[in-house]
Amino acid sequence: MRRCVGHRKLKRILLCFFFSVLLIFCLTIRYVNKVPEPSPPQRRPRLTEQHGISCSDIYDMDPVAVGKSLSLRRKAVPMLEDEDIANATLDCPRYLASRGFHSIRTSQIEREFPLAYSLVVHKEAAMVERILWAIYVPHNSYCIHYDLKSSPEFMAAMQGLALCLPNVFIASKLERVQYASITRLRADLNCLSDLMESKVKWRYVINLCGQDFPLRSNVELVEELKALKGASMLETARPSPLKKRRFSFSYTLKDVGSQYHQHPMKTDQAKSPPPHKLEMFVGSAYFTLSREFVSFVQWSPMVKDFLSWSEDTYSPDEHFWATLIRVPGVPGELSRSDPDVSDLASRTRLVKWQYLEGKLYPACTGVHIRSVCIYGAGELRWLLNDGHWFANKLDPRVDPVLVECLEEKLAERQRTMSVLH
């Protein structure tokens, strides 16, 4: 009897030992073979905090703070790569929490006046993410069109952003965008078509590129757009003789072996007059359009004829919208007899040209690329007070302090003003 009891105890001990060894073995195998979970980088370290730079002092043009920002510009500032954004968005809950997308406050007036955005981008996913964060509220609608020539890592980053944010989506039709060709215009038209199908009944749509940045919080922008009472906001002016050449002759895309891949080259073939006796105006590719105007663009046979006629012109996006807004009877029509609307008169987008500095606006405190100012921190106060809604061009590789300070100031305004409304 005692021997039987002893055997049972020994058997139980051996079984426990066997199962313990088996459990340890399984856990070891699982640990060894486990694929590491994607770990999104924590909220971007703020360089202004690390280097003791106050954005309020930058705004007030404090010489010490401005001096620190200039010193920082001379250093190599680490930037997130496209792959970093793509990997971060593999785990959406952690990504959204780390970036603070769930903490954005909005007011009733904003929710009753939703907006839409068309973002036509092709590189620098980290900057696109920062633009999106700066303009993001949960009730707006955002279409991203990325260039089919973009890197796989950039495409994955954009798809990741669209996956994690329910009101952000990728355009259903993507273009291989060529410089100054019809493909740039079609990229926006593709987004506009998708946005019209969105469940969000937005009131206005704004298009942006990857070097634009907002100068107004969402609540401020809504207030100013409501004041338009259905009118659109864009540049539209009578063309100079030089600009007329862009649509008086046919252009064809040719490989020029540059960063633009292909470039429209003028031919000797004169174009016929524009259809429907349209009077031509020129302006910018960038706009703020009412929903009613976009609806007109979508269904009008006249617009389709004009788009087809513009196929072989140079930079058609710079005459398409400027001409259509002058057509008699369109929603928010601007009369053909009305004065020109310059880029400074149109509040949509602020661009600083080198040859106009000191005449129309103060000198650039950043750098110039092809006569366009890449803004510096010394322009923070001027940018926020000039009256425009968006600025072009900003680049954190040129001046990271300006981008951070704009983020900080706009977030402060959004928090404060959304409570007041």
TIRO-674667 format. One record per residue (C-alpha): residue number from 1; z, x, y; residue in three letters. Coordinates in Angstrom, 2 decimals. Each point is the difference from the previous one (the first is absolute). Layout:
N
PT    k       pz       px       py    r
PT  NUM        Z        X        Y  ALA
...
This chain:
421
PT    k       pz       px       py    r
PT    1     0.00     0.00     0.00  MET
PT    2     0.93     2.74     2.43  ARG
PT    3    -3.18     1.84    -0.98  ARG
PT    4    -2.09    -3.11     0.90  CYS
PT    5     1.71    -0.37     3.34  VAL
PT    6    -0.60     3.67     0.69  GLY
PT    7    -3.66    -0.35    -0.88  HIS
PT    8    -0.34    -2.98     2.38  ARG
PT    9     1.58     1.93     2.88  LYS
PT   10    -2.20     3.01    -0.68  LEU
PT   11    -3.07    -2.26    -0.12  LYS
PT   12     0.90    -1.63     3.36  ARG
PT   13     0.55     3.43     1.57  ILE
PT   14    -3.33     1.28    -1.28  LEU
PT   15    -1.81    -3.15     1.22  LEU
PT   16     1.57     0.28     3.46  CYS
PT   17    -0.92     3.66     0.13  PHE
PT   18    -3.59    -0.76    -1.09  PHE
PT   19    -0.49    -2.76     2.60  PHE
PT   20     1.55     2.17     2.74  SER
PT   21    -2.40     2.82    -0.81  VAL
PT   22    -2.90    -2.46    -0.08  LEU
PT   23     1.00    -1.48     3.39  LEU
PT   24     0.29     3.45     1.59  ILE
PT   25    -3.38     0.96    -1.46  PHE
PT   26    -1.70    -3.16     1.39  CYS
PT   27     1.53     0.45     3.44  LEU
PT   28    -1.10     3.65     0.03  THR
PT   29    -3.58    -0.91    -0.94  ILE
PT   30    -0.07    -2.74     2.64  ARG
PT   31     1.28     2.39     2.66  TYR
PT   32    -2.47     2.74    -0.91  VAL
PT   33    -3.00    -2.34    -0.11  ASN
PT   34     0.98    -2.13     2.96  LYS
PT   35    -2.61    -0.08     2.79  VAL
PT   36     1.75     0.70     3.31  PRO
PT   37     0.20    -3.07     2.22  GLU
PT   38    -1.96     0.21     3.24  PRO
PT   39     2.41     0.99     2.72  SER
PT   40    -1.12    -0.98     3.48  PRO
PT   41     1.06     2.41     2.68  PRO
PT   42     2.91    -1.29     2.00  GLN
PT   43    -0.57    -1.27     3.50  ARG
PT   44    -1.95     2.69     1.82  ARG
PT   45     2.37     2.61     1.48  PRO
PT   46    -0.09    -0.44     3.74  ARG
PT   47    -1.01     3.23     1.66  LEU
PT   48     1.47    -1.17     3.30  THR
PT   49     3.46    -0.25    -1.61  GLU
PT   50    -0.36     3.29    -1.85  GLN
PT   51    -0.92     1.85     3.22  HIS
PT   52     2.34    -1.83     2.35  GLY
PT   53    -2.74    -1.78     1.96  ILE
PT   54     0.86    -3.32     1.67  SER
PT   55    -2.89    -2.44     0.37  CYS
PT   56     1.73    -1.50     3.03  SER
PT   57    -0.03     3.45     1.59  ASP
PT   58    -3.69     0.40    -0.90  ILE
PT   59    -0.68    -3.38     1.64  TYR
PT   60     1.85     1.17     3.12  ASP
PT   61    -1.99     3.29    -0.04  MET
PT   62     3.16     2.08    -0.32  ASP
PT   63    -1.26     3.61     0.15  PRO
PT   64     2.31     1.23    -2.76  VAL
PT   65    -1.08    -2.73    -2.42  ALA
PT   66    -3.69     0.45     0.85  VAL
PT   67     0.44     3.75    -0.44  GLY
PT   68     1.47    -0.55    -3.50  LYS
PT   69    -2.94    -2.22    -0.92  SER
PT   70    -2.48     2.64     1.15  LEU
PT   71     1.84     2.61    -2.05  SER
PT   72    -0.15    -2.25    -3.06  LEU
PT   73    -3.76    -0.41     0.41  ARG
PT   74    -0.43     3.72    -0.52  ARG
PT   75     1.63    -0.20    -3.44  LYS
PT   76    -1.60    -1.09    -3.27  ALA
PT   77     1.40    -3.49    -0.53  VAL
PT   78    -0.02    -1.19    -3.65  PRO
PT   79    -2.06    -3.15    -0.57  MET
PT   80    -0.15    -2.39    -2.93  LEU
PT   81    -3.26     0.28    -1.95  GLU
PT   82    -2.11    -2.90    -1.24  ASP
PT   83     1.35     0.56    -3.51  GLU
PT   84     3.58    -0.32     1.27  ASP
PT   85    -0.69    -3.51     1.32  ILE
PT   86    -1.86    -0.96    -3.18  ALA
PT   87     2.93     1.15    -2.17  ASN
PT   88     2.59    -1.63     2.24  ALA
PT   89    -1.65    -3.41    -0.33  THR
PT   90     0.14     0.10    -3.82  LEU
PT   91     3.50    -1.49     0.30  ASP
PT   92    -0.36    -2.73     2.61  CYS
PT   93     3.65    -1.15     0.30  PRO
PT   94     1.22     3.55     0.56  ARG
PT   95    -2.88     0.78     2.33  TYR
PT   96     0.57    -3.07     2.19  LEU
PT   97     3.74     0.68     0.16  ALA
PT   98    -0.52     3.66     0.91  SER
PT   99    -2.44    -0.86     2.79  ARG
PT  100     1.99    -2.90     1.43  GLY
PT  101    -2.72    -2.66    -0.24  PHE
PT  102     2.57    -2.67    -0.93  HIS
PT  103     2.12     0.60     3.11  SER
PT  104    -2.60    -1.06     2.60  ILE
PT  105     1.21    -2.82     2.26  ARG
PT  106    -2.29    -2.71     1.33  THR
PT  107     0.42    -3.03     2.22  SER
PT  108    -1.13    -3.59    -0.31  GLN
PT  109    -2.61     0.51     2.72  ILE
PT  110    -1.56     2.81    -2.07  GLU
PT  111     0.00    -2.00    -3.23  ARG
PT  112    -1.78    -2.84     1.77  GLU
PT  113    -2.65     2.40     1.35  PHE
PT  114    -1.09     2.27    -2.88  PRO
PT  115    -2.45     2.85     0.54  LEU
PT  116    -2.53     1.79    -2.21  ALA
PT  117    -1.12     3.62    -0.15  TYR
PT  118    -3.08     1.78    -1.28  SER
PT  119     0.76     3.66    -0.72  LEU
PT  120    -3.11     2.11    -0.65  VAL
PT  121     1.28     3.36    -1.25  VAL
PT  122    -1.15     2.95    -2.07  HIS
PT  123     2.67     2.73    -0.08  LYS
PT  124     3.64     0.95     0.75  GLU
PT  125     1.86    -2.64    -2.03  ALA
PT  126     3.34     0.98     1.57  ALA
PT  127    -1.30    -0.86     3.47  MET
PT  128    -1.48    -3.29    -1.23  VAL
PT  129     3.40    -0.84    -1.48  GLU
PT  130     1.68     0.72     3.36  ARG
PT  131    -2.50    -2.19     1.87  ILE
PT  132     0.56    -2.78    -2.51  LEU
PT  133     3.78     0.31     0.25  TRP
PT  134    -0.21    -0.13     3.82  ALA
PT  135    -2.07    -3.23     0.03  ILE
PT  136     1.46    -1.65    -3.10  TYR
PT  137     1.74    -3.36    -0.13  VAL
PT  138     0.16    -2.15    -3.16  PRO
PT  139    -1.96    -3.00     1.35  HIS
PT  140    -3.08     1.85     1.31  ASN
PT  141    -3.06     0.89    -2.09  SER
PT  142    -1.39     3.53    -0.41  TYR
PT  143    -3.36     1.05    -1.45  CYS
PT  144    -0.59     3.67    -0.86  ILE
PT  145    -3.56     1.26    -0.34  HIS
PT  146    -0.14     3.53    -1.35  TYR
PT  147    -3.19     2.04    -0.04  ASP
PT  148    -1.68     0.39    -3.39  LEU
PT  149    -0.32     3.70     0.91  LYS
PT  150     3.80     0.34     0.20  SER
PT  151     1.88     2.15    -2.50  SER
PT  152     1.34    -1.64    -3.20  PRO
PT  153     3.55     0.79     1.16  GLU
PT  154    -0.56    -1.81     3.31  PHE
PT  155    -1.49    -3.03    -1.76  MET
PT  156     2.98    -0.10    -2.38  ALA
PT  157     2.40     0.15     2.96  ALA
PT  158    -1.73    -2.93     1.72  MET
PT  159     0.00    -2.01    -3.21  GLN
PT  160     3.68     0.77    -0.41  GLY
PT  161     0.82    -1.29     3.48  LEU
PT  162    -1.92    -3.20    -0.72  ALA
PT  163     1.81    -0.41    -3.33  LEU
PT  164     3.47     0.38     1.53  CYS
PT  165    -0.52    -2.18     3.10  LEU
PT  166    -1.08    -3.58    -0.85  PRO
PT  167    -1.69    -0.65     3.36  ASN
PT  168    -2.02     3.24    -0.15  VAL
PT  169    -3.24     0.09    -1.99  PHE
PT  170    -3.07     2.15    -0.56  ILE
PT  171    -3.34    -1.34     1.27  ALA
PT  172    -1.93    -1.70    -2.80  SER
PT  173    -3.15     1.91     0.95  LYS
PT  174     0.17     3.68     0.93  LEU
PT  175    -2.59     2.06     1.87  GLU
PT  176    -1.05     3.62    -0.13  ARG
PT  177     0.50     0.37     3.73  VAL
PT  178    -2.44     2.23     1.87  GLN
PT  179     0.58     1.16     3.56  TYR
PT  180    -1.51    -2.28     2.71  ALA
PT  181    -1.78    -2.16    -2.59  SER
PT  182     0.10    -3.68    -0.94  ILE
PT  183     2.48     0.80    -2.81  THR
PT  184     2.83     0.48     2.51  ARG
PT  185    -0.62    -3.50     1.37  LEU
PT  186    -0.31    -1.46    -3.50  ARG
PT  187     3.38     1.44    -0.95  ALA
PT  188     1.67    -2.15     2.67  ASP
PT  189    -2.17    -3.01    -0.83  LEU
PT  190     1.05     0.26    -3.64  ASN
PT  191     3.66    -0.05     0.99  CYS
PT  192    -0.54    -2.86     2.44  LEU
PT  193    -1.65    -2.06    -2.73  SER
PT  194     2.96     0.60    -2.34  ASP
PT  195     2.53    -0.72     2.74  LEU
PT  196    -1.63    -3.36     0.68  MET
PT  197     0.69    -0.85    -3.67  GLU
PT  198     3.63     1.09     0.29  SER
PT  199     2.77    -2.59    -0.37  LYS
PT  200     1.38     1.29     3.31  VAL
PT  201    -1.46    -2.09     2.84  LYS
PT  202     0.05     2.83     2.48  TRP
PT  203    -0.82    -0.54     3.67  ARG
PT  204    -1.45     3.42     0.95  TYR
PT  205    -1.40     2.96    -1.91  VAL
PT  206     0.12     3.64     1.14  ILE
PT  207    -1.91     2.89    -1.56  ASN
PT  208     1.40     3.51    -0.20  LEU
PT  209    -0.94     3.43    -1.33  CYS
PT  210     2.16     2.72    -1.50  GLY
PT  211     0.86     1.67     3.33  GLN
PT  212     1.04    -3.11     1.91  ASP
PT  213     3.63    -0.93     0.67  PHE
PT  214     1.66    -3.06     1.55  PRO
PT  215     1.52     0.07     3.46  LEU
PT  216     1.55    -3.47    -0.32  ARG
PT  217     2.39    -1.47    -2.54  SER
PT  218    -1.25    -3.04    -1.88  ASN
PT  219     2.07    -2.40     2.08  VAL
PT  220    -1.31     1.53     3.25  GLU
PT  221    -3.57    -0.15    -1.25  LEU
PT  222     0.34    -3.66    -0.97  VAL
PT  223     1.23    -0.85     3.50  GLU
PT  224    -2.98     1.70     1.61  GLU
PT  225    -2.54    -1.47    -2.43  LEU
PT  226     1.31    -3.52     0.56  LYS
PT  227    -0.73     0.49     3.69  ALA
PT  228    -3.71     0.49    -0.82  LEU
PT  229    -0.20    -3.71    -0.96  LYS
PT  230    -2.78     0.51    -2.53  GLY
PT  231    -1.97     2.68     1.84  ALA
PT  232    -0.83     3.27    -1.74  SER
PT  233     0.70     3.47     1.38  MET
PT  234    -2.66     2.70    -0.26  LEU
PT  235    -2.15     2.37     2.01  GLU
PT  236    -3.38    -1.44     1.08  THR
PT  237    -2.26     1.51     2.68  ALA
PT  238    -3.64     0.21     1.01  ARG
PT  239    -1.66     2.97    -1.72  PRO
PT  240    -1.11     3.15     1.83  SER
PT  241    -3.56     1.26    -0.61  PRO
PT  242     1.45     2.56    -2.44  LEU
PT  243     1.86    -2.67    -1.97  LYS
PT  244    -3.11    -2.20    -0.10  LYS
PT  245    -1.77     2.68    -2.06  ARG
PT  246     2.47    -0.70    -2.79  ARG
PT  247    -1.56    -3.39    -0.69  PHE
PT  248    -3.49     0.39     1.50  SER
PT  249    -1.18     2.26    -2.83  PHE
PT  250     0.43    -0.08    -3.75  SER
PT  251     2.42     2.51    -1.54  TYR
PT  252     0.07     1.28    -3.56  THR
PT  253     2.80     1.72    -1.92  LEU
PT  254    -0.63     3.64    -0.80  LYS
PT  255     2.10     2.60    -1.78  ASP
PT  256     1.12     2.48     2.65  VAL
PT  257     2.34     2.04    -2.21  GLY
PT  258     3.06    -0.66     2.18  SER
PT  259     3.36    -1.69    -0.39  GLN
PT  260    -1.76    -3.31     0.65  TYR
PT  261    -2.28     0.44    -3.08  HIS
PT  262    -2.78    -2.04     1.57  GLN
PT  263    -0.80    -0.70     3.62  HIS
PT  264    -2.30    -2.56     1.68  PRO
PT  265    -3.04     1.80     1.39  MET
PT  266    -2.30    -1.55     2.61  LYS
PT  267    -3.60    -0.74    -0.98  THR
PT  268    -3.04    -0.69     2.19  ASP
PT  269    -0.12    -3.60    -1.16  GLN
PT  270     0.89    -2.40     2.83  ALA
PT  271     2.05    -3.03    -0.96  LYS
PT  272    -0.89    -3.58     0.77  SER
PT  273     2.24    -1.84     2.49  PRO
PT  274     3.25    -1.36    -1.43  PRO
PT  275    -0.26    -3.42    -1.67  PRO
PT  276     0.75    -3.29     1.74  HIS
PT  277    -0.59     1.64     3.39  LYS
PT  278     3.43     1.59    -0.13  LEU
PT  279     0.98     2.00     3.05  GLU
PT  280     1.38     3.34    -1.14  MET
PT  281     3.43     1.31     0.98  PHE
PT  282     1.83     3.08    -1.23  VAL
PT  283     3.63     0.88    -0.56  GLY
PT  284     2.30     1.25    -2.73  SER
PT  285     0.18    -0.50    -3.74  ALA
PT  286     3.60    -1.17     0.46  TYR
PT  287     1.05    -3.52     0.87  PHE
PT  288     2.57    -2.77     0.14  THR
PT  289    -1.78    -3.19    -1.09  LEU
PT  290     1.15    -3.61    -0.22  SER
PT  291    -0.21    -1.79    -3.34  ARG
PT  292    -2.46    -2.49     1.50  GLU
PT  293    -2.35     2.78     1.11  PHE
PT  294     0.12     1.65    -3.44  VAL
PT  295    -0.77    -3.36    -1.61  SER
PT  296    -3.07    -0.28     2.24  PHE
PT  297    -1.11     3.50    -1.05  VAL
PT  298     0.37    -0.97    -3.66  GLN
PT  299    -2.23    -3.09     0.01  TRP
PT  300    -2.46     0.47     2.88  SER
PT  301    -3.67     0.58    -1.08  PRO
PT  302    -0.55     1.67     3.39  MET
PT  303     2.69     2.58    -0.83  VAL
PT  304    -1.59     0.68    -3.38  LYS
PT  305    -3.37     0.61     1.69  ASP
PT  306     1.62     2.30     2.56  PHE
PT  307     1.78     1.95    -2.74  LEU
PT  308    -3.25     0.45    -1.89  SER
PT  309    -1.77     1.15     3.18  TRP
PT  310     2.81     2.52     0.62  SER
PT  311    -0.37     1.66    -3.43  GLU
PT  312    -2.09     2.92     1.28  ASP
PT  313     1.65     0.49     3.39  THR
PT  314     2.39     2.78     1.00  TYR
PT  315     3.69    -0.92    -0.22  SER
PT  316    -0.57    -3.77    -0.15  PRO
PT  317     3.76    -0.66     0.01  ASP
PT  318    -0.07     1.05     3.67  GLU
PT  319    -2.39    -2.78     1.04  HIS
PT  320     0.53    -2.71    -2.63  PHE
PT  321     3.32    -1.43     1.21  TRP
PT  322    -0.66     0.77     3.68  ALA
PT  323    -3.22    -2.03    -0.12  THR
PT  324     1.27    -2.95    -2.06  LEU
PT  325     2.99    -0.68     2.25  ILE
PT  326    -2.50    -0.59     2.85  ARG
PT  327    -2.03    -2.64    -1.88  VAL
PT  328     0.23    -3.35     1.83  PRO
PT  329     2.18    -2.50    -1.85  GLY
PT  330     1.79     2.37    -2.39  VAL
PT  331     3.77    -0.51    -0.35  PRO
PT  332     1.69     1.92     2.81  GLY
PT  333    -3.36     0.72     1.63  GLU
PT  334    -0.17     2.62     2.72  LEU
PT  335    -2.82    -0.99     2.35  SER
PT  336    -2.98     2.35     0.24  ARG
PT  337     0.39    -0.08     3.76  SER
PT  338     3.64     1.14    -0.14  ASP
PT  339     0.77     3.63     0.93  PRO
PT  340     0.04     2.76    -2.60  ASP
PT  341     3.17     0.38    -2.05  VAL
PT  342     0.67     3.74    -0.30  SER
PT  343     2.14     1.71    -2.63  ASP
PT  344     2.83     0.17     2.52  LEU
PT  345    -0.33    -3.68     0.89  ALA
PT  346     0.07    -0.97    -3.67  SER
PT  347     3.57     0.41    -1.14  ARG
PT  348    -0.87     0.31    -3.69  THR
PT  349    -0.21     3.77    -0.22  ARG
PT  350     0.82     2.92     2.28  LEU
PT  351    -2.18     3.11    -0.31  VAL
PT  352     0.40     2.92     2.37  LYS
PT  353    -3.22     1.90     0.77  TRP
PT  354     0.30     3.58     1.19  GLN
PT  355    -2.56    -0.38     2.80  TYR
PT  356     1.93    -2.92     1.52  LEU
PT  357     3.43     1.62    -0.05  GLU
PT  358     1.45     0.35     3.48  GLY
PT  359    -2.26    -2.84     1.19  LYS
PT  360     0.88    -3.01    -2.13  LEU
PT  361     3.04     1.31    -1.87  TYR
PT  362     2.28     3.06    -0.19  PRO
PT  363    -0.90     3.16    -1.88  ALA
PT  364     0.25     0.17    -3.77  CYS
PT  365     3.17     1.71    -1.25  THR
PT  366    -1.35     0.40    -3.52  GLY
PT  367    -3.40     1.46    -0.90  VAL
PT  368    -3.64    -1.07     0.41  HIS
PT  369    -2.49    -0.58    -2.80  ILE
PT  370    -3.55    -0.85     1.10  ARG
PT  371     1.34    -0.86     3.50  SER
PT  372     2.54    -2.51    -1.37  VAL
PT  373     3.71     0.62     0.53  CYS
PT  374     2.25     0.22    -3.05  ILE
PT  375     3.16    -1.12     1.81  TYR
PT  376     3.13     2.11     0.39  GLY
PT  377     3.66    -0.95     0.43  ALA
PT  378    -0.28     0.49     3.77  GLY
PT  379    -2.04    -3.24     0.12  GLU
PT  380     2.58    -2.23    -1.71  LEU
PT  381     1.12    -1.76     3.18  ARG
PT  382    -3.54    -0.42     1.31  TRP
PT  383    -1.27    -1.41    -3.31  LEU
PT  384     2.78    -2.59    -0.25  LEU
PT  385    -0.35    -1.11     3.63  ASN
PT  386    -3.77     0.11     0.52  ASP
PT  387    -0.57    -3.54    -1.25  GLY
PT  388    -2.23     0.60    -3.03  HIS
PT  389     0.86    -1.25    -3.48  TRP
PT  390    -1.17     2.94    -2.11  PHE
PT  391    -0.68     3.69     0.64  ALA
PT  392    -2.61     2.33    -1.44  ASN
PT  393     0.34     2.82    -1.06  LYS
PT  394     3.34     0.96    -1.51  LEU
PT  395     0.53     2.67    -2.64  ASP
PT  396     3.41     1.17    -1.27  PRO
PT  397    -1.57     3.36    -0.83  ARG
PT  398    -0.62     0.44     3.74  VAL
PT  399     3.26    -1.52     1.27  ASP
PT  400     2.46    -1.48    -2.52  PRO
PT  401     2.56    -0.77     2.71  VAL
PT  402    -2.24    -2.51     1.78  LEU
PT  403    -0.61    -1.98    -3.19  VAL
PT  404     3.70    -0.05    -0.88  GLU
PT  405     0.99    -1.05     3.51  CYS
PT  406    -2.54    -2.82     0.06  LEU
PT  407     1.33    -1.19    -3.36  GLU
PT  408     3.56     0.09     1.34  GLU
PT  409    -0.75    -1.74     3.31  LYS
PT  410    -2.10    -2.76    -1.60  LEU
PT  411     2.60    -0.65    -2.71  ALA
PT  412     2.69    -0.30     2.71  GLU
PT  413    -2.12    -2.49     1.95  ARG
PT  414    -0.75    -2.03    -3.11  GLN
PT  415     3.69    -0.25    -0.93  ARG
PT  416     1.09    -0.90     3.53  THR
PT  417    -2.76    -2.43     0.97  MET
PT  418    -0.19    -1.82    -3.35  SER
PT  419     3.66    -0.97     0.48  VAL
PT  420    -0.66    -1.25     3.54  LEU
PT  421    -2.76    -2.28    -1.30  HIS
